[in-house]
Amino acid sequence: MGKNFVKDITEMEDDFAQWYTDVVTKAELIDYSSVRGSMIIRPYGFSLWENIKSELDQQIKKTGHENVYMPLFIPESLLQKEKDHIEGFAPEVAWVTHGGEEELEEKLCVRPTSEVLFGEHFKNIIHSYRDLPKLYNQWANVVRWEKTTRPFLRTLEFLWQEGHTCHETDEEAHEETIKMINVYAELCENILAIPVVKGKKTDKEKFAGAKYTYTIESLMHDGKALQSGTSHHLGDGFANAFGIQFTNRGGNLQYVQQTSWGFTTRIIGAMIMVHGDNRGLVIPPKVAPTQVIIIPIAQHKEGVLDFAYDLKRSLAKTVRVDIDASDKKPGWKFNEYEMKGIPLRLEVGPKEIDKNQVVLVRRDTGEKFFVKLEGLRNNLEKLLDDIQTNLFARAKDHLLKNSQEAVSFEQFKSDLEAHSGFIKAMWCGGRDCEDKIKEETGATSRCIPFEQQSLSTTCIYCTKPAKHMVYWAKAY
Amino acid sequence: MGKNFVKDITEMEDDFAQWYTDVVTKAELIDYSSVRGSMIIRPYGFSLWENIKSELDQQIKKTGHENVYMPLFIPESLLQKEKDHIEGFAPEVAWVTHGGEEELEEKLCVRPTSEVLFGEHFKNIIHSYRDLPKLYNQWANVVRWEKTTRPFLRTLEFLWQEGHTCHETDEEAHEETIKMINVYAELCENILAIPVVKGKKTDKEKFAGAKYTYTIESLMHDGKALQSGTSHHLGDGFANAFGIQFTNRGGNLQYVQQTSWGFTTRIIGAMIMVHGDNRGLVIPPKVAPTQVIIIPIAQHKEGVLDFAYDLKRSLAKTVRVDIDASDKKPGWKFNEYEMKGIPLRLEVGPKEIDKNQVVLVRRDTGEKFFVKLEGLRNNLEKLLDDIQTNLFARAKDHLLKNSQEAVSFEQFKSDLEAHSGFIKAMWCGGRDCEDKIKEETGATSRCIPFEQQSLSTTCIYCTKPAKHMVYWAKAY
């Protein structure tokens, strides 16, 4: 990896935020526009989203859900039906006040999420326990009026899926909530190679209108946490607000129990900040739009391009392969595809053709291999598997190394100053302590993990009896 | 088809508009909500759209286009850059004037189409002829502030894809425009079994900001036409407005030539109105979410349900098959799946099991077949092919029978009164005649078809020399 090919990007150790901005633009994931806080998702960025979406959509359907599409606009009166919900979302919605040339009688908000639209619809279509469960999902764009924005991580508009379900019992809704947080966790770990901590949000951090919220939290390269997917048990709050009742098996009217769960384009930001390095993106093979990029060497020499294109056609049967036969210099091409995080580079020139072999270079480790054509396909598949496994192992190692345990608030603060990352610490369950910890350290409660440990018997802040171990961190 | 199973829907001959509304709601394609003019696309409706989208997306990618995603909002100043475009769209856009608790300095419109966003982006990323062509597409929701709306046909918000491309030459842009109108036509004819007339829009009917517009026009069961897809050559109008220039092969700065093209959820309305009948929807097999519905008969009898489920598992390898083993009566189920337009019904009960056969009923013709289990799969595939072919042939026959030729304006008017449908008639090319024809008959120019005929030498209205043969019709 000659220094002569180092790209014009900020080193992540110098300025992580600038490194991130450099990478998302130079790797051509996004572009800015004159629309404040919104981003243009360019072909490379969008094909990543298409791959993620396709994987998740399969899982959503396999678990029995059906896709639907709800309106973009929500009349103000509809948004106001559930009290906690409107309080949570009102400060960050965009309002449509004029249509064509006329002023609207009732203003419409651009959906920040669609619980109220689903609520109204569910009331129409659910009458009996025979109509349950209703397991719906929608792929959509939503808008939240954010003051400061960053591509993928926090934008005025983003793309996501939002699941909305109705059930007969609290227990069944609970199982659904757990099932979907597990679907998200598996997608993150198995496909995106992003290790996550699964747990419950504190009441302070739960979704506006939910009974409780489950979350998966991941850890970025700079030690900040990122909420990567949430699943909410809504109880019967929305059902009460919207009158979603059904005749139960005993013949009595009863409110449904609901859930909702969402996963967004934000995860692309996580993928960048978990796997990327100073040469740019590193994309996990399972989700990479191009897994192998062929770079012909001395391509003006007879036979090289023919050979390279034949190779591409033959490999295309088993891997996602592309070729760059442009007249740019090989060094520039190496640069470009490293920046784009293509898992494997395949070089082939006259020397390789003579020897009946190719050169393979791993993006994750920089390792170089000379591989005979015979058996190349198997080798590629094996290498791609290795890269996927290595990326996850590396990220898991980083997460574990950057998860400290603190048993005193002094230690909490000094740990957080010394190494950013997760701090595991006991908590009494009080909102006051949670607020104070945030105020004094900048760290928020990320989750009450499913896998509890007993680090001590007292709250890290107030020293009253502890109820839970909590993951704390500064977060995106 | 016993009358006892006739559904509670209006007959199309009595009130076609009411028939349409009955069908879209009773077949559970859509639901209404408190959002005026918007619709909820329910699972069955959305799975139709997913199938259409998947077919079209494949063709869009196969023809070299890449998917991207642009912002939902357009600042007023950006929308105003191209004069014809803003004039065309300003009367029908929704305006966001407030974000969170603050009033915006510049109002934002919710995209009615995205030419201006692409224009701004293209300016950023195109510098040299080496950057061309740029072949982009986006799947998105758009909003047009319509006064009167109908599900799928005309809604405040709809789903679509919009292609946006940049080229070096006028000729290349022209070829792209033709290529994409052909992609739409093939999708309509080969997948949706909707025959179309391909042609050019008159200047009056072309897209706001385009040099010219190609269109495909289809004919509904009630004789009204429906514009089913359009492809625009934008020339260099947007390029001038946005300054999209590149260094050409001769080393000089030059404006790009652009195209845009779109296909929407409207096509679902066309599919309903072309194939549907008084028992409900009729869905072409190639796009049907369920191609075969298994209805167990006397399902309480031993072995029936096991047999039916085994059959489902075995058939699922080659067709999209579902089973309804609910405790509703078979007659109700027949009703329901006829309403939903499932191409084939498969009945199996004790008698059939004894005889090692099943009963198949075609949705399009009502024909009933007794088919041995051996060879059932081949028979199903053949029948589904036949249904697809028959639906297209039937619709094509309807289109041809309802395309009259008129050589005098008197004949034009009396033909239109006698039979709704297309009227082919010569036209001088003058805007005045086009306006007058609309005013006096309600028919608009649908297109100047690629396949021209010379019906006479004079304009049907002014009797001056004719330039083109035009398809005229009342239209959705």
Interface residues (C-beta under 8 A of the other chain):
Chain A: D31 S33 S34 V35 S38 M39 I40 I41 R42 P43 F46 S47 W49 E50 E66 N67 V68 Y69 M70 P71 L72 F73 I74 P75 S77 L78 P91 E92 V93 A94 W95 V96 T97 H98 G99 G100 E101 K107 L108 V110 L117 E120 H121 N124 I125 Y136 A140 N141 V143 W145 L156 E157 L159
Chain B: D31 S33 S34 V35 S38 M39 I40 I41 R42 P43 F46 S47 W49 E50 E66 N67 V68 Y69 M70 P71 L72 F73 I74 P75 S77 L78 P91 E92 V93 A94 W95 V96 T97 H98 G99 G100 E101 K107 L108 V110 L117 E120 H121 N124 I125 Y136 A140 N141 V143 W145 L156 E157 L159
